[in-house]
């Protein structure tokens, strides 16, 4: 029997979602269903612990949707590149779908996953992704010269903070998704195509 049948969560750990969900979380899930057409499996996975779910969603909403000098697309591109480096299937699929939708380019997410250097994006965005790659693979090697390169391309220090925040958030999320074998919603595969 698969672990999916043992519990109601899209992960291999034998955890059960809080049932019934608190009304605030149920409203949040309903909002996701209305806006996205689905409840992301990552939220379902976190629903075994409402405090952890609230912490995750608050952090995600601030980093990915909050005020920033980075566009939503730039943040999603970072998420895809970091997730590709970390080989996180869930986040490559879920955030790849968002990149396709935001960019109106059905090929962009695959380009970013395979080799962002061949993607048809600005030199500014390539520098942002180069920094994100180095921060993901060798954070201890980041120095002032890396920040200067970003500044030369037009990023300010607040933007650099936000780039680092997206990289850090997805480095954590990728590891949790991989550790639990989190499965992306099938609908993501068809979005933006």
N, C-alpha and C positions, 0 to 999 in steps of 0.2 A: 504494500500500500504506500503510495507517495505521501510525502509530508503535507502536500496541498490538501489531501483528504483528511489528514489528522487535525488540521486547524483551518482557519479561514483566512490566513495571511499568505501573501505571495513570496514566502521565504521558506528555507529548508528547516529553520529552527522550529521546535514544537512550542510555539507561543500562541496564545489566543487573544483576539482583540477584546477590548473591554466591551461588555455587552450588558445593557444597552449603552451606547455612546452618550456621553454628556451632551446636553442640548447645544451648547456652544460649538462643540466639535461636529455634531450632526449638521448644524447650520453651515459650518465651514465646508464640509464635504458636499452639501447641497449646492453651495456657491461654486465649488470646483466643477461639479457636474453641469451646472448651467453655463459656466464660462468656457470650460475646456471640453465638455462633452463626455467627461470621464472623471473618476476619482483616481488620481495617480497611485499606483501600487506602493510607492514609497510612503505615502500617507497611511495607507492601509497597514503597511508593515509596522509603522511606528504606533499604530493604534492599540498595541498591547499595553502601552503605558502613556497615559494622557499627558503627564508632565514632560516626558521626552518628546512627544508629538508637538506639544506647545512650544518647547524650546527650539526644536528643529524648524517648525513653520515660521516662528518669529525671526530666527536667524536667516532663513531662506528669503523671506519677504523683505527684510531689510537689505540684504546683500544683493539680491537679484532684481528686486522691484522698487527699492527705495530711491531717494534722490541721489543722483550721481552724475559726474561729468561723462561717464561711460554710457553709451546707449545700451538698451536692452539687448540688441543684437551683439554688440561687442562682448557683453557679459556672457551671453550664451555661447559665443565662439570660444571664449576662454574655457567655459565648462566642457565643451566638446573636446578641445585639444588636451586639457588635463585628463579627462576621462579616457581618451585614446592612449595617452602615455601610460596611464594606470591600468589599461585594458579592462575598464569597467563597462561591461555590456549594457547594464541598465541605463547608465547615464549617457553613453554614446547614443543609444536608441532614443531615449526620451528627449534629450537636449538637442540631438541631431534633428528631430522633428521640429522643434521650436526654431532652430536656425533656418530650416527650409521655409517655414511659414513666415518668419520675420523678413528674410532676405528675398522671398519670392523666387528663390533659386534652388531648384530641386537637386542640384549637384553639389552645392556648397558644403553640406555637412559631411559628405563622403570625402571631398577634397581635404577638409580639415582633419578628418580622422586619419586619412592615409598619409598626407604630407601638406601641411598648411602653406608651405613655400610655393606650391603650384596653384594655390587658390587665387581666383580673380578678386583679390581684395586690395585695399590701399597699402602702401608701404608703412603707413602709420599703424595699421592693424597688424601687419606682419611683425613689426617691432614689438608690439604689445604681446603677440603670441610667442615670439622668441623669448621675451622676458618670462612669460608664463611657463614655458617649457623649462627654462633654466631653474626657475624657482621650484618647479615640481621635481626635477631630477637631482638638482644640486643646490639646494637653497643656501648652503653655507658658502657658496662661491659668488653670491650676489654681492656686488660692491657699488661704489659711487659711479663707476663708469657705466654700469647697466642703467642706473637711474638717469644719468646724463643723456644716454641715447634716447630714453623715453621722452625726456624734456625737449630734446631737439626735434622730436616728431610732433610736439604740441601737447603732451600730457603734463599736467601740473602735479604737485605733490599729493593733492587729494585724490587725483585719478590713480596715481601709483599705489596709494593705500587701497583704493577700491579694486585694482587689479590683483593685488596681493590677497585681499579678502576673498575674492572669487576663487583664486587658486587654492587658498587654504580650506575654504568650505568644501570644494569638490575633492580635494585630497582626502578629507575626512569622510565625506559621503561615499566616495568610490570604495573605500576600504570597508565600510559597513555593508554596502551593497554586495561586494564580492564575498565578504565573510559569511553572509547569510544566503547567498545565491538568490538575491532579489531578482524577480522576473519583471521586465517592463510590460506595461499594458500593450496588447497586440495592436490596438488602434494607433499607437505611435508610428508603427511601420508604414502607415498609409498617409499620414499627415504631410501636407506640403508637397505632394507629388503631382 
